[in-house]
């Protein structure tokens, strides 16, 4: 997707692992297992679609995601990302307005694909939902790593913000 690198730190420490969940993930290869590093990957259960609900312990501003998937055929292809929604399902995930959507290549995911996000669309985030709509041809989808980057509400240092001068002509 992009050769760029994260401009902000990882926010995985701000992910609420108790609330975060995968829908259509296999019990022994669950999203919470991936977050807790007790399983090497999350895998969808019955088909390629997968919903990952990620909640944060405080509001955050997101600037990027990183997704790693080392099995080419089972790597996510089409993803849609929603902000502060609790109603994303397999029935409506394709039709709701997403804050971000993209087609990903298996090659970029194998190396750990950093996906820059427009921070203006990802401010005051309490939760994100990643809807994996399709993969690259396998029966199920596998994700071997996921990370989120940005700024937590408790980490914003106002003195780090630069004053912007405007000229009034």
PAROKE-346789 format. One record per residue: residue in one letter; y, x, z of N, C-alpha, C, O, CB in turn. Coordinates in steps of 0.001 Angstrom, whole numbers, padded with zeros to 6 digits, always signed. Glycine has a CB too. Layout:
REM residues N
aYXZYXZYXZYXZYXZ/...
//
This chain:
REM residues 169
x-001185+000831+000000+000000+000000+000000+001240+000870+000000+002092+000742-000880+000002-000942+001201/x+001349+001757+000984+002540+002575+001063+002198+003939+001634+001362+004068+002529+003612+001890+001909/x+002854+004939+001104+002666+006287+001610+003593+006550+002785+003511+007608+003409+002904+007312+000504/x+004473+005605+003098+005407+005809+004188+004676+005852+005520+003543+005388+005651+006465+004713+004197/x+005347+006413+006486+004774+006540+007827+005552+005650+008779+006690+005282+008489+004793+008018+008313/x+004958+005298+009911+005648+004445+010878+006966+005066+011348+007032+006259+011641+004743+004179+012077/x+007993+004252+011415+009301+004682+011920+009427+004437+013421+010344+004947+014064+010423+003952+011178/x+008505+003657+013972+008535+003299+015393+007164+003568+016009+006189+003770+015285+008943+001805+015585/x+007083+003571+017328+005799+003849+017981+004817+002683+017893+005188+001546+017599+006031+004198+019432/x+003560+003005+018156+002519+001986+018242+002827+001054+019409+003318+001487+020452+001114+002634+018407/x+002532-000222+019220+002719-001214+020277+001393-001757+020801+001363-002807+021444+003575-002358+019769/x+000301-001052+020531-001005-001539+020996-001046-001718+022513-001754-002591+023013-002107-000577+020565/x-000295-000901+023244-000277-001038+024709+000388-002342+025149+000224-002757+026296+000451+000152+025344/x+001134-002994+024257+001782-004269+024578+000984-005475+024095+001426-006613+024252+003166-004308+023972/x-000189-005236+023509-001043-006336+023063-001765-006929+024263-002382-006201+025040-002062-005855+021993/x-001692-008236+024416-002391-008950+025480-003824-009190+025016-004100-010124+024264-001672-010302+025836/x-004727-008334+025477-006119-008405+025032-006830-009660+025528-007818-010085+024930-006872-007180+025500/x-006341-010255+026611-006979-011480+027125-006680-012681+026248-007523-013565+026101-006517-011764+028551/x-005490-012723+025664-005115-013856+024819-005473-013645+023357-005732-014610+022639-003640-014119+024939/x-005491-012407+022912-005762-012116+021503-007207-012469+021172-008107-012312+021997-005481-010625+021181/x-007407-012947+019951-008750-013370+019568-008928-013351+018064-007956-013365+017308-009041-014759+020105/x-010154-013321+017650-010502-013468+016252-011165-014810+016047-011913-015273+016908-011416-012328+015782/x-010902-015434+014925-011557-016687+014578-012437-016393+013372-011973-015842+012374-010513-017840+014277/x-013699-016760+013469-014734-016463+012486-015165-014996+012586-015643-014421+011608-014230-016781+011063/x-014995-014389+013772-015504-013027+013946-016855-013090+014641-017131-014006+015417-014504-012151+014759/x-017696-012097+014350-019021-012039+014966-018881-011648+016425-018081-010779+016770-019940-011042+014221/x-019654-012287+017269-019574-012031+018707-019737-010577+019083-019004-010078+019937-020602-012827+019412/x-020686-009878+018465-020913-008473+018814-019996-007535+018036-019988-006329+018286-022365-008098+018558/x-019234-008069+017108-018261-007280+016332-016944-008047+016307-016433-008405+015246-018778-006999+014865/x-016406-008290+017504-015243-009160+017655-013929-008393+017581-013889-007168+017698-015322-009903+018968/x-012862-009152+017384-011521-008578+017351-011155-008000+018716-010576-006917+018793-010489-009637+016924/x-011487-008713+019792-011178-008176+021117-011979-006904+021385-011490-005995+022057-011467-009226+022203/x-013205-006832+020864-013993-005606+020981-013344-004446+020252-013373-003313+020732-015391-005828+020445/x-012756-004723+019091-012048-003681+018346-010818-003221+019125-010557-002022+019219-011638-004193+016946/x-010056-004173+019688-008870-003817+020464-009232-002989+021699-008519-002052+022057-008120-005079+020884/x-010339-003343+022341-010779-002623+023555-011579-001376+023230-011972-000623+024122-011614-003537+024437/x-011820-001164+021920-012589-000009+021432-014041-000008+021934-014629+001050+022160-011902+001285+021859/x-014610-001218+022106-016017-001337+022500-016915-001617+021292-018140-001627+021412-016182-002450+023544/x-016304-001842+020140-017050-002015+018894-016318-001236+017804-015090-001151+017831-017194-003538+018509/x-017051-000666+016847-016390+000166+015824-015618-000625+014759-014813-000051+014027-017420+001017+015140/x-015857-001927+014672-015140-002744+013689-015254-004213+014058-016138-004622+014812-015689-002502+012263/x-014329-005000+013505-014420-006452+013592-014976-006920+012259-014608-006402+011205-013021-007122+013918/x-015872-007911+012314-016492-008429+011098-016450-009943+011111-016699-010575+012138-017944-007929+010960/x-016131-010523+009958-016161-011975+009851-017610-012447+009944-018541-011700+009643-015503-012453+008523/x-017780-013682+010360-019127-014178+010665-019859-014756+009457-020950-014294+009122-019044-015226+011734/x-019284-015748+008805-020048-016462+007779-019517-016306+006359-020234-016604+005404-020085-017900+008115/x-018290-015852+006198-017737-015634+004863-016653-014568+004966-016542-013901+005994-017166-016963+004256/x-015856-014397+003920-014870-013320+003890-013602-013622+004681-012864-012698+005023-014505-013022+002476/x-013330-014888+004979-012106-015240+005687-012184-014856+007164-013234-014944+007801-011831-016732+005549/x-011031-014426+007683-010941-013978+009075-009523-014232+009561-008562-013963+008840-011323-012461+009220/x-009386-014743+010768-008073-014944+011383-008028-014104+012653-008899-014210+013517-007802-016468+011693/x-006991-013262+012750-006795-012411+013920-005497-012828+014599-004412-012651+014046-006764-010895+013527/x-005618-013383+015804-004453-013780+016596-004157-012664+017587-004979-012363+018452-004695-015145+017336/x-002978-012047+017461-002596-010937+018330-001376-011359+019145-000307-011624+018594-002298-009642+017498/x-001553-011417+020462-000478-011796+021375+000051-010552+022083-000683-009591+022314-000971-012845+022406/x+001345-010591+022424+001992-009473+023102+002395-009882+024511+002672-011055+024763+003220-008990+022308/x+002431-008930+025425+002799-009205+026818+004303-009378+026986+004757-009873+028017+002309-008084+027722/x+005075-008977+025986+006515-009199+025949+006907-009348+024484+006153-008969+023587+007307-008024+026644/x+008085-009900+024253+008525-010038+022875+008754-008663+022260+009220-007737+022924+009804-010885+022797/x+008419-008548+020982+008551-007285+020258+009244-007540+018926+009342-008673+018457+007165-006619+020038/x+009721-006446+018333+010185-006455+016953+009239-005538+016194+009088-004369+016547+011700-005990+016823/x+008610-006056+015164+007616-005284+014422+008214-004686+013156+008963-005339+012429+006417-006161+014071/x+007863-003429+012912+008323-002754+011699+007161-002396+010775+007385-002005+009629+009101-001495+012063/x+005917-002524+011259+004793-002207+010397+003447-002487+011019+003319-002646+012233+004856-000790+010004/x+002441-002544+010158+001040-002692+010541+000266-001536+009928+000677-000962+008920+000456-004074+010079/x-000836-001210+010539-001753-000254+009918-003148-000857+010019-003614-001207+011103-001682+001174+010611/x-003802-000971+008872-005149-001522+008812-006050-000479+008177-005719+000099+007141-005188-002866+008014/x-007203-000242+008815-008191+000682+008282-009478-000082+008030-009947-000825+008892-008429+001875+009249/x-010043+000101+006855-011318-000520+006498-012046+000466+005592-011616+000704+004463-011115-001927+005790/x-013140+001038+006072-013794+002127+005340-014879+001677+004364-015328+002476+003542-014392+003080+006313/x-015307+000425+004433-016291-000109+003486-015544-000839+002374-014974-001905+002606-017312-001068+004200/x-015545-000270+001167-014706-000777+000073-014905-002263-000206-013924-003004-000272-014986+000002-001182/x-016139-002717-000371-016376-004116-000744-015977-005100+000349-015536-006210+000049-017832-004314-001086/x-016127-004709+001614-015820-005627+002717-014398-005465+003248-014022-006135+004210-016803-005417+003845/x-013605-004588+002639-012215-004379+003060-011367-005602+002699-011595-006224+001662-011627-003097+002400/x-010390-005952+003547-009513-007082+003221-008781-006844+001911-008371-005724+001607-008502-007322+004347/x-008626-007898+001151-007855-007803-000094-006539-008551+000065-005469-007948-000023-008663-008372-001296/x-006606-009834+000293-005397-010657+000425-005174-010972+001895-006027-011573+002547-005511-011973-000410/x-003990-010551+002425-003652-010896+003812-002334-011655+003839-001461-011474+002990-003564-009621+004699/x-002225-012509+004844-000992-013253+005110-000715-013104+006599-001622-013257+007416-001111-014783+004684/x+000528-012808+006957+000900-012582+008355+001917-013644+008774+002922-013863+008097+001480-011141+008559/x+001637-014294+009895+002482-015358+010435+003046-014911+011779+002398-014162+012510+001683-016688+010585/x+004251-015369+012104+004919-014997+013345+005077-016225+014239+005529-017280+013795+006295-014356+013054/x+004691-016065+015517+004898-017084+016552+004356-018467+016166+004997-019492+016397+006371-017196+016861/x+003167-018463+015575+002507-019721+015223+001171-019782+015940+000442-018792+016013+002315-019853+013678/x+000859-020957+016469-000434-021178+017121-001309-022132+016314-002377-022541+016768-000229-021728+018536/x-000848-022484+015115-001531-023527+014359-002162-023042+013054-002546-023862+012220-000571-024624+014059/x-002277-021728+012859-002856-021218+011618-004371-021419+011652-005041-021033+012610-002501-019712+011413/x-004891-022024+010602-006325-022289+010511-006798-021958+009092-005993-021642+008216-006647-023780+010878/x-008089-022036+008884-008624-021803+007544-008192-022909+006582-008111-022686+005374-010157-021710+007589/x-007918-024089+007110-007493-025203+006277-006052-025050+005809-005732-025447+004688-007652-026502+007031/x-005160-024478+006647-003748-024424+006271-003222-022994+006052-002068-022827+005657-002925-025101+007337/x-004027-021983+006296-003571-020595+006187-003081-020198+004811-002266-019285+004680-004665-019686+006579/x-003568-020873+003783-003138-020565+002412-001847-021270+002034-001146-020836+001119-004222-020947+001429/x-001525-022361+002737-000369-023158+002325+000850-023007+003239+001967-023292+002807-000760-024600+002263/x+000669-022571+004479+001811-022357+005357+002665-021203+004838+002158-020308+004162+001344-022078+006797/x+003946-021221+005150+004837-020136+004754+004599-018940+005662+004759-019031+006879+006321-020582+004811/x+004219-017832+005071+003947-016613+005826+005197-015730+005870+006028-015766+004962+002760-015840+005205/x+005314-014939+006938+006415-013973+007036+006168-012785+006109+007103-012109+005680+006585-013486+008494/x+004881-012543+005808+004503-011437+004930+003172-011767+004286+002301-012359+004924+004424-010091+005709/x+003004-011389+003026+001707-011496+002374+001586-010394+001340+002576-009973+000743+001519-012887+001723/x+000355-009930+001134+000146-008823+000217-001308-008736-000198-002210-009200+000500+000593-007516+000847/x-001510-008123-001360-002837-007730-001805-002987-006248-001495-002117-005447-001837-003055-008031-003337/x-004085-005884-000851-004327-004504-000435-005449-003902-001262-006372-004607-001671-004668-004434+001065/x-005376-002606-001509-006444-001937-002247-007445-001340-001271-007082-000911-000176-005873-000841-003176/x-008692-001318-001673-009746-000737-000836-009487+000746-000595-009755+001250+000496-011128-000934-001490/x-008968+001450-001598-008708+002889-001456-007652+003163-000396-007809+004084+000406-008264+003484-002793/x-006579+002380-000379-005532+002613+000621-006026+002258+002025-005644+002913+002995-004272+001792+000280/x-006861+001240+002143-007393+000840+003453-008363+001870+004012-008447+002036+005229-008087-000512+003348/x-009093+002561+003154-010052+003569+003610-009346+004697+004348-009895+005271+005288-010846+004131+002425/x-008123+005014+003918-007351+006090+004538-006483+005586+005695-005828+006385+006365-006475+006768+003493/x-006469+004292+005932-005585+003714+006944-004271+003354+006282-003373+004188+006171-005357+004696+008133/x-004163+002133+005852-003024+001659+005078-001885+001247+006003-002011+000282+006757-003433+000483+004180/x-000770+001983+005947+000433+001584+006690+001200+000586+005830+001509+000852+004669+001334+002834+007055/x+001499-000559+006418+002172-001640+005711+003532-001863+006365+003605-002439+007450+001315-002952+005726/x+004611-001413+005720+005932-001645+006306+006280-003132+006257+005990-003823+005281+007009-000817+005568/x+006904-003602+007328+007329-004994+007414+008847-005047+007479+009480-004123+007990+006699-005696+008645/x+009423-006097+006976+010878-006291+007092+011165-006724+008512+010866-007852+008904+011417-007351+006055/x+011751-005815+009283+011943-006057+010708+012782-007311+010964+012651-007935+012017+012602-004850+011357/x+013640-007683+010015+014446-008899+010170+013571-010146+010280+013960-011119+010926+015410-009046+008992/x+012395-010124+009656+011474-011268+009720+010532-011198+010915+009812-012155+011201+010660-011350+008445/x+010540-010066+011611+009578-009848+012695+010290-009491+013996+009904-008538+014672+008586-008739+012317/x+011332-010254+014353+012042-010070+015609+011648-011164+016589+011283-012271+016192+013564-010068+015382/x+011727-010841+017871+011375-011784+018948+009968-012335+018748+009738-013540+018850+012391-012945+019007/x+009036-011438+018465+007654-011820+018190+006859-011894+019479+006772-010912+020217+007000-010830+017219/x+006283-013048+019753+005362-013220+020878+003919-013064+020424+003064-012592+021173+005563-014591+021536/x+003663-013470+019183+002330-013306+018610+002403-013269+017088+003313-013829+016476+001399-014440+019073/x+001424-012598+016496+001257-012637+015045-000161-013113+014756-001082-012908+015546+001532-011232+014390/x-000302-013737+013630-001611-014139+013133-001793-013491+011774-000987-013677+010863-001750-015702+013049/x-002877-012719+011657-003215-012096+010383-004354-012901+009776-005450-012957+010332-003609-010582+010560/x-004092-013514+008651-005092-014312+007953-005619-013488+006789-004895-013222+005830-004499-015675+007460/x-006880-013086+006875-007535-012386+005770-008110-013472+004870-009079-014148+005216-008662-011375+006277/x-007491-013618+003718-007866-014698+002808-009047-014310+001928-009875-015151+001579-006681-015088+001940/x-009119-013021+001571-010208-012571+000712-010463-011088+000941-009659-010386+001554-009887-012845-000774/x-011607-010629+000428-011928-009208+000484-012260-008732-000935-011985-009430-001912-013122-008935+001469/x-012848-007547-001037-013105-006952-002348-014507-007232-002886-015023-006463-003697-012892-005473-002275/x-015130-008329-002438-016379-008753-003055-017580-008921-002145-018588-009485-002572-016725-007809-004072/x-017510-008454-000909-018647-008580+000007-018718-009997+000593-017764-010770+000504-018542-007536+001144/x-019855-010311+001185-020026-011620+001817-019154-011764+003055-018634-012847+003325-021485-011841+002186/x-018987-010673+003817-018159-010688+005023-017094-009600+004932-017206-008668+004136-019030-010494+006291/x-016054-009733+005766-014949-008776+005826-015105-007906+007068-015471-008392+008138-013574-009509+005836/x-014823-006608+006911-014835-005679+008045-013507-004930+008123-012973-004470+007113-016013-004678+007921/x-012989-004818+009343-011794-004030+009618-012165-003030+010701-012633-003413+011773-010579-004936+010055/x-011956-001743+010422-012350-000680+011353-011236-000239+012285-011493+000450+013271-012839+000504+010586/x-010028-000617+011995-008910-000257+012856-007683-001074+012524-007451-001447+011374-008597+001221+012734/x-006899-001346+013559-005654-002079+013372-004644-001547+014375-004986-001256+015521-005864-003622+013541/x-003404-001422+013938-002327-000972+014816-001059-001703+014408-000917-002119+013258-002133+000584+014745/x-000151-001856+015339+001144-002484+015086+002227-001537+015574+002059-000848+016581+001255-003882+015791/x+003339-001508+014851+004417-000590+015171+005729-001349+015297+005960-002335+014597+004530+000508+014105/x+006574-000884+016190+007867-001528+016361+008498-001154+017672+008310-000053+018189+007730-003021+016268/x+009263-002109+018208+010021-001888+019433+009734-003040+020384+009839-004206+020003+011553-001764+019142/x+009372-002716+021619+009186-003733+022647+010521-004115+023255+011450-003307+023270+008227-003239+023735/x+010627-005335+023754+011883-005803+024348+012310-004916+025512+013503-004703+025726+011741-007254+024823/x+011350-004401+026260+011664-003555+027405+011962-002118+027041+012285-001318+027918+010545-003586+028368/x+011860-001765+025754+012065-000370+025354+013316-000170+024519+013566+000939+024047+010874+000122+024585/x+014113-001221+024325+015327-001076+023536+016405-000426+024391+016799-000972+025422+015805-002444+022994/x+016875+000723+023969+017934+001446+024656+019221+001197+023881+019376+001685+022762+017612+002984+024769/x+020132+000450+024462+021356+000075+023766+022178+001291+023345+022905+001225+022354+022192-000830+024645/x+022077+002395+024075+022842+003587+023712+022292+004251+022446+022971+005076+021834+022837+004585+024869/x+021060+003894+022053+020486+004441+020824+021006+003729+019575+020865+004234+018461+018972+004346+020875/x+021606+002557+019766+022124+001812+018627+023433+002427+018175+024283+002767+018999+022314+000322+018978/x+023596+002567+016890+024804+003185+016339+025821+002116+015974+025473+001055+015455+024467+004045+015105/x+027068+002411+016251+028151+001497+015898+028352+001554+014394+028398+002639+013814+029471+001855+016655/x+028472+000408+013764+028693+000333+012331+030165+000037+012096+030688-000977+012557+027786-000748+011670/x+030822+000925+011380+032244+000738+011058+032347-000109+009803+031645+000134+008821+032976+002111+010862/x+033215-001094+009837+033486-001942+008676+034904-001696+008222+035815-001631+009047+033265-003445+009000/x+035107-001558+006937+036460-001437+006430+036907-002809+005940+036156-003517+005269+036547-000372+005294/x+038102-003162+006275+038644-004454+005863+039705-004192+004805+040837-003822+005116+039238-005250+007081/x+039324-004386+003573+040266-004087+002490+040963-005328+002013+041791-005261+001104+039558-003422+001330/
//
